[in-house]
Amino acid sequence: MATVRSLDSQRRTRDSQHCFAGFILEKQRERASAFTLLELVIVVGIIALLLVLIAPAFTTIKSGTDVTNTAYTIKGALDTARTYAKANNTYAWVGFAGSIGSNITGNVAISVVASKDGTDLGTSKNITGPRVDITSGVTPIGKVIRLDNTHIGDTGTPTNSGTDFESRPPVNPNYRIGVQGSPYDSDYYFIEQGTQFDRWIRFSPRGEAVVKGGATQVTPYAEVGILPTHGTALAVAIDPATGNVAAIHVSGFGGAVRIYRR
């Protein structure tokens, strides 16, 4: 009987030791799986540093995407005007307003209108005196398009460096929509949805493109330069061009539209 009691006592002792050892091991596992305050601070610091390093890259990607979307939006408006003019045997205009030339606001408005009577509304003639409002003679083709973080300006002189962008044909300032100075505004303007459009490209029933009208007649190429902005400041440089910029060329004789991306 004494031997049985001794064995039972020894078994209970071993069980207690095993339970205590399991308790200790479980506590150690809990400690091993938890973060200390110092470790958390280090991890947060590393994440913050990575965000600082990659933020410019994300900004560049967004800027490039904005320029690409803007370029194709403007190309779409130009193609629409040309197609409408040819299909309806009339004249159509693509007007540009807002952030153009030296006026940097970061907001551009685009409007496509067409002649009501099929004529060019006299916009091929030079005038003296006050500018002429042709609003009553045109009808809108769709709503006014508004683009943010965009500027219509000069994309610089092509350097012929061998890249597609720098090998584009040079365009006379009179045929660049984004050139600086009010003398490059047309003598004829129109108003749509409360916005006045002083610069435009006009398409004839044959699809020919003319910038400004008056003395500026059909030319080999017209250009619309697209530059991204951060608020009211340009996000790129020109002459030489740097950053995400685009130039849209319109063939004067055929009206074909092509996008050059840097």
Secondary structure, 3 states (H helix, E strand, C coil): CHHHHHHHHHHHHHHHHHHHHHHHHHHHHHHHHCCCHHHHHHHHHHHHHHHHHHHHHHHHHHHHHHHHHHHHHHHHHHHHHHHHHHHCCCCEEEEEEEEECCEEEEEEEEEEEEECCCCCCCCCCCCCCCCEECHHHEEECCCCEEEECEEECCCCCCCCCCCCCCCCCCCCHHHECCCCCHHHCCCEEEEECCEEECEEEEECCCCCEEECECCECCCCEEEEEEEEEECCEECCECCCCECCCEEEEEECCCCCEEEEEC
